[in-house]
Amino acid sequence: MKNASELTAIVQRLQAMQTSTDQPLQERNFDLFGVNVVTVRYDQPSNLFVLAEGRNKSQFAFDDLDALAIEIYERLSEFKLSF
């Protein structure tokens, strides 16, 4: 069940980005062990998420919150395995 709760926490953070009215551009870091694994930016006007990898700075666009959440979960899991 821990995996489900980790994925749920990721989805909740992404949903908070969508519902926030502070700024049209939201940014969240997903860190493990004090290391940035990925950064996610959300552009409210275009309803588009951009995932930037912490290590090699590649960027990927997502318009589906669930697909993005799974991608973040997988990258965090891969990072955990490297320790």
C-alpha positions as CSV (number, residue, x, y, z in Angstrom):
1,M,0.0,0.0,0.0
2,K,3.0,2.3,0.4
3,N,3.3,2.6,-3.4
4,A,-0.3,3.7,-3.7
5,S,0.1,6.3,-1.0
6,E,3.2,7.7,-2.7
7,L,1.4,7.9,-6.0
8,T,-1.6,9.6,-4.3
9,A,0.7,12.2,-2.7
10,I,2.2,13.0,-6.2
11,V,-1.3,13.3,-7.7
12,Q,-2.4,15.6,-4.8
13,R,0.6,17.9,-5.4
14,L,-0.1,18.1,-9.1
15,Q,-3.8,18.8,-8.5
16,A,-2.8,21.6,-6.1
17,M,-0.8,23.2,-8.9
18,Q,-3.9,23.1,-11.1
19,T,-6.2,24.6,-8.5
20,S,-3.8,27.3,-7.2
21,T,-4.8,30.8,-8.1
22,D,-1.6,32.5,-6.8
23,Q,0.2,32.6,-10.2
24,P,-0.5,31.4,-13.7
25,L,2.8,29.5,-13.6
26,Q,3.3,27.0,-10.8
27,E,6.5,25.0,-10.1
28,R,7.2,22.1,-7.7
29,N,10.4,20.1,-7.0
30,F,10.2,16.4,-6.3
31,D,13.3,15.6,-4.2
32,L,14.7,12.5,-2.5
33,F,17.5,12.5,0.0
34,G,18.1,16.2,-0.5
35,V,18.6,15.8,-4.3
36,N,16.2,17.2,-6.9
37,V,15.0,14.4,-9.1
38,V,12.5,16.3,-11.2
39,T,10.9,19.7,-11.4
40,V,7.4,20.1,-12.7
41,R,6.1,23.4,-14.1
42,Y,2.4,24.0,-14.7
43,D,1.1,26.7,-17.1
44,Q,-2.5,27.4,-16.2
45,P,-3.4,29.3,-19.4
46,S,-2.3,26.4,-21.6
47,N,-3.2,23.6,-19.1
48,L,0.2,22.1,-19.8
49,F,2.7,20.4,-17.4
50,V,6.4,20.3,-18.2
51,L,8.7,17.8,-16.4
52,A,12.4,18.7,-16.2
53,E,14.8,16.1,-15.1
54,G,17.2,17.1,-12.3
55,R,20.2,15.3,-13.7
56,N,20.3,16.0,-17.4
57,K,17.8,18.8,-17.7
58,S,15.7,17.0,-20.4
59,Q,12.2,18.4,-20.6
60,F,8.9,16.6,-21.4
61,A,5.4,18.1,-21.9
62,F,2.3,16.4,-20.5
63,D,-1.3,17.4,-20.8
64,D,-2.5,14.4,-18.7
65,L,-2.1,14.6,-14.9
66,D,-2.3,10.9,-14.4
67,A,0.4,10.1,-17.0
68,L,2.6,12.7,-15.4
69,A,2.1,11.4,-11.9
70,I,3.1,7.9,-13.1
71,E,6.2,9.3,-14.8
72,I,7.2,11.2,-11.6
73,Y,6.6,8.1,-9.5
74,E,8.8,5.9,-11.8
75,R,11.6,8.4,-11.8
76,L,11.6,8.7,-8.0
77,S,11.5,4.9,-7.8
78,E,14.5,4.6,-10.2
79,F,16.4,7.2,-8.1
80,K,15.8,5.3,-4.9
81,L,17.2,2.1,-6.5
82,S,20.5,4.0,-7.2
83,F,21.2,4.2,-3.5
